[in-house]
C-alpha cells in the first residue's frame, strides 16, 4: 500500500513530555515546576499538550498531582490540554479538571495489555465503550492510543488483524481521533506509512496521528513517512524522555522521539508547525536541570545549521 510521497504544508505537533516523559523520571517534579514548563511550551507555540495522567497515584507517584496541575495551568484560547485516563475510574476522576481531551490506551498486543493494564484486549475494548460514553456526556474529545500498533516486545511484528481490531472498535464507539503508537521504538518507515494509509482509507472521517519512540533511531524517518501518509499530528517528548526502560538496551536511546528534533525536522523540510525552536530549547534545557536526565535530542546537542554556519574556526585546530 503506497503513500502519496508528498509532505504537507503544516503539521500538528503534540507535546507528551509532561505525561509520557515525566512518568519515566523516578523523582516527581514540583507542581509549580510543571506549570512553569507548560507556560514555556505555550510561549514557544505549543497548542496541544498532554499535561497529566489519571493513573492511580500508587502506580505513578510522579503524576499524582494531576488535579493540582490542571487547576494552575493558564487557559489561553487555542490551547488544548489532554490527559491520559487508564480506565473508566481514571476518566471519572478527570471529569472535574476541565480537560479538553482524554487519551485511553488500548494495546493491540494481548501480552502488553495484560502486563501494562492487567486487562485483556477484550476487557479494554469494553472499557473503551464506557469511557467514550462518559466523554460524550461531558463534552470531552476522546483520543484512543493504539499501543503496539506495529511491533510488540517479547513477540515481534503485530498482525494486521490485531491492530485493526482496536481501530475498528474505536470507530464503533464513536471516537473521532486515534493515534498509532510506535510503542517499542523498533518500527520502520515502510510499516508506519502502510498502516497509517490503511487506517485513513478504511475510515476516511477519522483523524489519525502517530506517537513516536526512538529506540532504533528511526523516529525522524518514521515522522517523514507518517506525514507523507497523511498523519494529522505527530507526538514527541521534550528531551526524548520516556520509553520502555525495562527492556534491554542503553537507556539513553530508549525514549520517546525528542520533540525538539521533530520541530527541527519540520523546519528543515518546510513543514510549518507553528512552534519556535529558539523558544522551545530553553524549556528542554530546564527539563534537563529539573530531572537530571541528559537529553537525547540531536539538535539540542549538535545545534542547528544556522549555529554551525555562524560558528568561527578556532585559532588552532586540536
Beta strands, then each sheet from edge to edge (+ up, - down):
strand 1: 12-15
strand 2: 48-53
strand 3: 80-84
strand 4: 101-107
strand 5: 141-147
strand 6: 151-152
strand 7: 156-157
strand 8: 177-181
strand 9: 207-211
strand 10: 233-236
sheet 1: 1+ 10+ 9+ 8+ 5+ 4+ 3+ 2+
sheet 2: 6+ 7-
end
